[in-house]
């Protein structure tokens, strides 16, 4: 059981380049999330998707777009990368509300130079 | 808006001793869940323990226990018999269940170092 899979794990971009972080879950979860983690800080929500076909902004959405392609996949796109987007990105999925029903990917390390 | 506060940026503990990591939260929702995660230097988020707002008993998972004081809005993590492998960042998080996006909101974390 793979759980939540993120790709790529590491990426270096030049300022202004675009890229897409891919996330897929095999647990048939309705909700999926993208977070970013900056040094010395907790995770902050970028975007989330409560179900297939719906997406909503989180705490720090500027500079990002998302796409819930189907129930399994939730991608995060940087259209024009900026050094301020250098961060570790985590995808997560969830089903249900109580208990430990939230599962994280292993993280994607993105550096924008 | 929900908020999580962890006031200890760093903590030291001697091996085999117990340590308490502090967490306070703020929410207007009556139904919510509180989580603790461990993040080792390798970066993955490791779930440790969960407490529901209506749970009457404090949660325990092996060496981890959650000291839940609802009136004070605190959810401190207690690690008993610390081990060298416990050295990591620890994050407290909350998930509201009736309002908003039902996503986790995280505190800024506490870096725990276990000394031999």
Interface residues (C-beta under 8 A of the other chain):
Chain A: X31 X33 X40 X41 X42 X43 X44 X45 X48 X50 X56 X58 X88 X90 X92 X94 X97 X98 X99 X100 X102 X104 X106 X107 X109
Chain B: X4 X33 X35 X43 X44 X45 X47 X50 X52 X91 X93 X95 X97 X101 X102 X103 X104 X105 X106 X107 X108 X109
